[in-house]
Amino acid sequence: MRIEQLEYLTAVTQHGSLRRASERLHLSQPALSEALSKLERELRVTLLDRRRSGARISREGRELLPYMSDVLAAVERLRDAAGDRRTDARAIRVGTVHAATSTLLVPAVRSFQQRHPGTTVEMLTLEQARIDEGLTEGTLDLGLVNVLDGDDAPVGLDGTDLLHGRPVAVLPAGHPLAQRPQVTIDELREERFVMMRPGHVMHRYLLRAFGPELPAAAHRTDGAEMAKVLVAEGVGVAVLPDYAVLGDPLHRVGVIDVLPIAGDQTLLTLQLRRRKALQQPLPVRELQAALVARAEEYGATRASAAS
């Protein structure tokens, strides 16, 4: 058994197929397949389910993956102690619903890259279900999702709460409703609306808030970033978590306004998710720590501003 074989299996798990893994590893697909076949013969288990659509890790492979990750983490610690920084070349894949992007994710990535200048962070905008699926299958390292009060992380995943907040109405600057201290659901229902697509927590929240009487005119999008741009351009109004808007550049320069929703006590949480019982590589753990540290800093700033 060679360390490279364990790294190859991890790459296939992360990238979802032998073809994509071979491209990332700069290794021919037949050579990669043969290396993994040798590992399967040595361990006497089927590690990959090979199908026409691509190869995915098998059930037996998932059971062994935590042990392999432990070995790779130990090797990485050894390299790190010896001053070998080549492990920085690893790409970290983060699935995000694009909440608190400019106030949390971007500053955390900026802080992280100072310690790991050679590491690539890939940020993918996905629906929450796809983020959870990617974490479970190993194609994502970390996930940032919104959750409603009472939602639990899926079996096999851990969740760390980063930020807590409330739904707020987001309006273009100068909108007549922006002169009010708060806005009602009935008033929002009369506006042209920008909604999240099904699969997003904020779509579920709005279905519950509006009930059977949805806004007559509504556009749909993925992610808070596009919703804020559409609002800023006067396309409609939106409802987003407050931590996705407060401190955003569009809010800071006064292009969009934020109002509380009258009578609404819904609690929203931005949660960092990862796989349970899996020893993550050092760069992933440090990016996770950077996200937690930035969340604490942002939360403290908001608390100070509110007092």
C-alpha positions as CSV (number, residue, x, y, z in Angstrom):
1,M,0.0,0.0,0.0
2,R,1.3,3.4,-1.0
3,I,0.3,6.8,0.4
4,E,-0.4,7.9,-3.2
5,Q,-3.1,5.3,-3.5
6,L,-5.0,6.7,-0.5
7,E,-4.6,10.2,-2.0
8,Y,-5.9,8.9,-5.3
9,L,-9.0,7.5,-3.7
10,T,-9.6,10.8,-1.8
11,A,-9.3,12.7,-5.1
12,V,-11.9,10.5,-6.8
13,T,-14.2,11.0,-3.8
14,Q,-13.7,14.8,-3.8
15,H,-14.1,15.3,-7.6
16,G,-16.8,12.7,-8.2
17,S,-15.3,10.7,-11.0
18,L,-12.1,9.0,-12.2
19,R,-11.9,11.4,-15.2
20,R,-12.0,14.6,-13.1
21,A,-9.6,13.2,-10.5
22,S,-7.1,12.2,-13.1
23,E,-7.2,15.7,-14.6
24,R,-6.6,17.2,-11.2
25,L,-3.8,14.7,-10.4
26,H,-2.2,15.1,-13.8
27,L,-2.4,11.4,-14.2
28,S,-3.8,9.3,-17.0
29,Q,-7.2,7.7,-16.2
30,P,-6.0,4.1,-16.9
31,A,-3.1,4.6,-14.5
32,L,-5.3,6.0,-11.8
33,S,-7.8,3.2,-12.3
34,E,-5.1,0.5,-12.1
35,A,-3.6,2.1,-8.9
36,L,-7.0,1.9,-7.2
37,S,-7.6,-1.6,-8.5
38,K,-4.3,-2.7,-6.8
39,L,-5.4,-1.1,-3.6
40,E,-8.8,-2.9,-3.8
41,R,-7.0,-6.2,-4.3
42,E,-4.7,-5.6,-1.4
43,L,-7.5,-4.6,0.9
44,R,-9.9,-7.2,-0.5
45,V,-12.8,-4.8,-0.8
46,T,-14.5,-2.9,-3.5
47,L,-13.7,0.8,-2.9
48,L,-15.4,2.3,-6.0
49,D,-18.7,1.7,-7.7
50,R,-17.7,2.0,-11.3
51,R,-20.6,3.0,-13.6
52,R,-20.9,4.6,-17.0
53,S,-21.8,7.9,-15.4
54,G,-18.6,7.8,-13.4
55,A,-17.0,6.2,-10.3
56,R,-18.2,6.9,-6.8
57,I,-16.9,5.6,-3.5
58,S,-18.7,2.4,-2.4
59,R,-20.3,1.7,0.9
60,E,-17.2,-0.3,1.9
61,G,-15.1,2.6,0.8
62,R,-17.1,5.1,2.9
63,E,-16.6,2.9,5.9
64,L,-12.8,2.9,5.4
65,L,-12.5,6.5,4.4
66,P,-12.2,7.9,7.9
67,Y,-9.2,5.5,8.6
68,M,-7.6,6.5,5.3
69,S,-8.1,10.2,6.2
70,D,-6.4,9.6,9.5
71,V,-3.4,8.2,7.7
72,L,-3.2,11.1,5.3
73,A,-3.6,13.6,8.1
74,A,-0.8,11.9,10.0
75,V,1.4,12.1,6.9
76,E,0.4,15.8,6.5
77,R,1.4,16.5,10.1
78,L,4.7,14.8,9.5
79,R,5.3,16.9,6.3
80,D,4.3,20.0,8.1
81,A,6.6,19.4,11.0
82,A,9.4,18.8,8.5
83,G,8.7,22.1,6.8
84,D,7.3,20.5,3.7
85,R,4.6,22.9,2.5
86,R,3.7,21.1,-0.7
87,T,0.4,20.1,0.9
88,D,-0.7,23.7,0.3
89,A,-1.4,22.8,-3.3
90,R,-4.5,20.9,-2.3
91,A,-7.8,22.5,-3.4
92,I,-10.5,23.0,-0.8
93,R,-14.1,22.9,-2.0
94,V,-16.7,24.9,-0.1
95,G,-20.4,24.7,-0.9
96,T,-22.3,27.8,0.0
97,V,-25.8,29.2,-0.3
98,H,-24.1,32.7,-0.5
99,A,-25.3,34.1,2.8
100,A,-22.9,36.5,4.6
101,T,-20.5,36.2,1.6
102,S,-18.8,39.6,1.9
103,T,-19.1,39.8,5.7
104,L,-17.9,36.3,6.6
105,L,-16.7,34.0,3.8
106,V,-14.5,36.5,1.9
107,P,-12.7,37.9,5.0
108,A,-12.2,34.3,6.2
109,V,-10.7,33.2,2.9
110,R,-8.5,36.3,2.9
111,S,-7.2,35.5,6.3
112,F,-6.7,31.8,5.4
113,Q,-4.7,32.6,2.2
114,Q,-2.1,34.5,4.3
115,R,-1.2,31.2,5.9
116,H,-1.7,29.0,2.9
117,P,-0.9,31.1,-0.2
118,G,-0.6,28.1,-2.4
119,T,-4.0,26.5,-1.5
120,T,-7.0,27.0,-3.9
121,V,-10.4,27.5,-2.3
122,E,-13.2,26.6,-4.7
123,M,-16.5,28.2,-3.7
124,L,-19.6,26.6,-5.3
125,T,-23.1,28.2,-5.1
126,L,-25.5,25.2,-4.5
127,E,-28.8,24.5,-2.9
128,Q,-28.7,23.2,0.6
129,A,-29.6,19.6,-0.3
130,R,-26.7,19.4,-2.8
131,I,-24.3,20.8,-0.3
132,D,-25.3,18.1,2.2
133,E,-25.0,15.5,-0.5
134,G,-21.6,16.7,-1.5
135,L,-20.4,16.6,2.1
136,T,-21.7,13.1,2.6
137,E,-20.1,11.9,-0.7
138,G,-16.9,13.7,-0.1
139,T,-17.0,16.0,-3.1
140,L,-17.2,19.0,-0.7
141,D,-15.0,19.7,2.3
142,L,-17.1,22.3,4.0
143,G,-20.6,23.7,3.6
144,L,-22.3,27.0,4.6
145,V,-26.0,26.7,4.9
146,N,-29.0,28.6,6.4
147,V,-31.1,26.7,8.9
148,L,-34.4,27.5,10.5
149,D,-34.9,27.1,14.2
150,G,-35.3,23.4,14.9
151,D,-33.6,22.1,11.8
152,D,-31.0,19.4,12.4
153,A,-27.9,18.5,10.4
154,P,-28.4,15.3,8.3
155,V,-27.1,12.0,9.7
156,G,-23.3,11.8,9.3
157,L,-22.8,15.5,9.3
158,D,-21.7,17.9,12.0
159,G,-23.0,21.5,12.2
160,T,-21.3,24.5,13.9
161,D,-23.5,27.6,14.3
162,L,-21.6,30.6,13.1
163,L,-24.2,33.4,13.0
164,H,-27.8,33.9,14.3
165,G,-30.2,36.4,12.8
166,R,-33.8,37.2,11.7
167,P,-35.4,37.5,8.3
168,V,-35.5,41.1,7.0
169,A,-37.1,42.9,4.1
170,V,-34.6,44.2,1.6
171,L,-35.7,47.1,-0.6
172,P,-34.1,49.4,-3.1
173,A,-33.0,52.8,-1.8
174,G,-35.9,55.3,-2.0
175,H,-38.6,52.7,-2.0
176,P,-41.8,54.1,-0.3
177,L,-41.8,51.3,2.3
178,A,-38.2,52.2,3.3
179,Q,-39.6,55.2,5.2
180,R,-41.4,52.9,7.7
181,P,-39.8,51.6,10.9
182,Q,-40.9,48.1,9.9
183,V,-42.9,46.3,7.1
184,T,-45.7,43.7,7.3
185,I,-46.0,40.5,5.3
186,D,-49.2,41.9,3.8
187,E,-47.3,44.9,2.5
188,L,-44.6,42.7,1.0
189,R,-47.1,40.5,-0.6
190,E,-48.2,43.5,-2.8
191,E,-44.7,44.1,-4.1
192,R,-42.9,42.5,-7.1
193,F,-40.8,39.9,-5.3
194,V,-37.4,38.3,-5.7
195,M,-37.6,34.8,-4.1
196,M,-35.1,32.0,-3.6
197,R,-35.8,28.9,-5.7
198,P,-37.2,25.8,-4.1
199,G,-34.5,24.0,-2.1
200,H,-33.4,27.1,-0.2
201,V,-34.4,27.7,3.4
202,M,-35.6,31.2,2.6
203,H,-38.0,29.8,0.0
204,R,-39.4,27.5,2.7
205,Y,-39.6,30.5,5.1
206,L,-41.5,32.6,2.6
207,L,-44.0,29.8,1.8
208,R,-44.7,29.7,5.5
209,A,-44.8,33.5,6.0
210,F,-47.0,34.2,2.9
211,G,-49.2,31.2,3.3
212,P,-51.4,30.3,0.2
213,E,-51.3,34.0,-1.0
214,L,-47.9,34.4,-2.6
215,P,-47.0,37.7,-4.3
216,A,-48.6,37.9,-7.7
217,A,-45.4,38.8,-9.5
218,A,-42.2,37.1,-8.4
219,H,-38.8,36.3,-9.8
220,R,-36.7,33.4,-8.6
221,T,-32.9,33.1,-8.1
222,D,-30.2,31.1,-6.4
223,G,-28.3,32.7,-3.6
224,A,-28.6,36.0,-1.7
225,E,-25.9,37.8,-3.8
226,M,-28.0,37.8,-7.0
227,A,-31.1,38.7,-5.0
228,K,-29.4,41.8,-3.5
229,V,-28.3,42.9,-7.0
230,L,-31.8,42.5,-8.4
231,V,-33.2,44.5,-5.5
232,A,-30.5,47.2,-6.0
233,E,-31.5,47.5,-9.6
234,G,-35.2,48.0,-8.7
235,V,-36.4,44.6,-10.0
236,G,-38.2,43.8,-6.8
237,V,-37.9,43.4,-3.1
238,A,-36.6,40.4,-1.2
239,V,-36.5,38.8,2.3
240,L,-33.1,37.5,3.4
241,P,-31.3,36.7,6.7
242,D,-30.1,40.0,8.3
243,Y,-26.5,38.6,8.4
244,A,-26.6,38.3,4.6
245,V,-27.3,42.0,4.2
246,L,-26.1,44.1,7.1
247,G,-22.5,45.1,6.3
248,D,-22.8,44.1,2.7
249,P,-21.2,46.7,0.3
250,L,-24.6,47.4,-1.3
251,H,-26.0,48.2,2.1
252,R,-23.0,50.2,3.3
253,V,-23.2,52.6,0.3
254,G,-26.9,53.0,0.7
255,V,-28.1,51.2,-2.5
256,I,-30.4,48.9,-0.6
257,D,-32.3,49.4,2.6
258,V,-33.2,46.8,5.3
259,L,-36.4,46.7,7.5
260,P,-37.5,44.3,10.2
261,I,-40.7,42.3,9.5
262,A,-43.5,43.2,11.9
263,G,-44.3,40.5,14.4
264,D,-41.8,38.0,13.0
265,Q,-39.8,36.1,15.6
266,T,-38.2,33.5,13.2
267,L,-34.6,32.6,14.1
268,L,-32.2,31.9,11.3
269,T,-28.7,30.4,11.7
270,L,-25.8,30.3,9.3
271,Q,-24.2,26.9,9.9
272,L,-20.9,25.4,8.9
273,R,-21.2,21.8,8.1
274,R,-18.7,19.0,7.6
275,R,-18.5,15.2,7.7
276,K,-18.5,13.5,11.1
277,A,-15.7,11.3,12.3
278,L,-13.4,12.4,9.5
279,Q,-10.0,13.8,10.2
280,Q,-9.8,16.7,7.8
281,P,-6.5,17.8,6.2
282,L,-4.7,20.7,8.0
283,P,-5.7,23.3,5.4
284,V,-9.4,22.4,5.7
285,R,-9.2,22.6,9.5
286,E,-7.5,26.0,9.3
287,L,-10.1,27.4,6.8
288,Q,-12.8,26.1,9.2
289,A,-11.0,27.9,12.1
290,A,-10.8,31.1,10.0
291,L,-14.6,31.0,9.4
292,V,-15.3,30.5,13.1
293,A,-13.0,33.3,14.1
294,R,-14.5,35.7,11.5
295,A,-18.0,34.8,12.6
296,E,-17.1,35.7,16.2
297,E,-15.6,39.0,15.1
298,Y,-18.6,39.9,13.0
299,G,-21.0,38.9,15.8
300,A,-19.2,41.0,18.3
301,T,-19.2,44.0,15.9
302,R,-23.0,43.7,15.4
303,A,-23.6,43.3,19.1
304,S,-21.5,46.5,19.8
305,A,-23.4,48.4,17.1
306,A,-26.7,47.4,18.6
307,S,-25.8,48.4,22.1
